[in-house]
């Protein structure tokens, strides 16, 4: 399948930018992530196999690009003034990290579309209508899948 990349860029840039803006509130950073998304997609357009809509594929690249940037930012912006040094606070922090790790493992063990819908809703803060559109389904479908994913995660935590 051959794609006119310029047409893909014109058709989807605005929508992908809005999606990235839902993840990253800083407009200049969101634009940078969107540009990076299209750069990566241009390099890998030959690997797009058409099993999903091209918009979904672009949003997946955008999400991965955002999370990579977020992890880098997190690594380099530790503030020594706010570092917790008390043993009790360190213990709480450790338990929170363990809980977050457990939740992360549970989330990644979910089957599709539960994992993707939950991620788009919680981390991407997308409305159910937009999630439904991404999958070619209704907003009711997105709500139901999100509800089921949330229940599966709660069961795993207990």
Secondary structure, DSSP 4 states (H G I P E B T S, - for coil): ----HHHHHHHHHHHHHHHHHHH---HHHHHHHHHHHHHHHHHHGGG--SSS-HHHHHHHHHHHHHHHHHHHHHHH---GGG---SHHHHHHHHHHHHHHHHHHHHHHHSPTTHHHHHHHHHTS---HHHHHHHHTS-HHHHHHHHHHHHHHHHHHH-
